[in-house]
Amino acid sequence: MRPSDKRRYPRMKKKLQVQFYTKRFLFLKGPTNGAEIQDVSKGGVRLNTGVELAPGERIVILVRSRLMTAIVEFTGRVVWSKRMRHGGVPFTQAGIRFLSLGGEQSLLIFRVMTG
C-alpha cells in the first residue's frame, strides 16, 4: 500500500512560509523557527525546515496570511521526519498531523487550499 493510500484527506500542493516552535512542555515555548509548507490537507501539512524534528514531537505552527487579520496557530504532532539535501543544503522534511482545529483555523486551511 502506498502512503497516499492511507491518507484520510486529499493533499493540495501549496507553498507557504510559516514560523513554528516546538512545545516540549505545556508552559514553555521553544525558539521560533522558519519553515515552508509544501502541501496541506484538513488533517495536516508537509513542511521543510532547517531544524531537526523528531517523530512524536509536538509543534505549534504560526501562520500569517493576508486572508486573515491575525496570526493563526496550529498545534500538531510530527508523524514522520527525514533529513534531506537539495543543492548540497541539508534540511528536514516532516509530516505534521493537526491535533485539533478551531473554527478560524479550519477556515484558514480552507482558504489556503482553495486560494
Secondary structure, 3 states (H helix, E strand, C coil): CCHHHHCCCCCEEEEEEEEEEECCECCECCCCEEEEEEEECCCEEEEEECCCCCCCCEEEEEECCCCCCCCEEEEEEEEEEEEEEECCEEEEEEEEEEEECCHHHHHHHHHHHHC
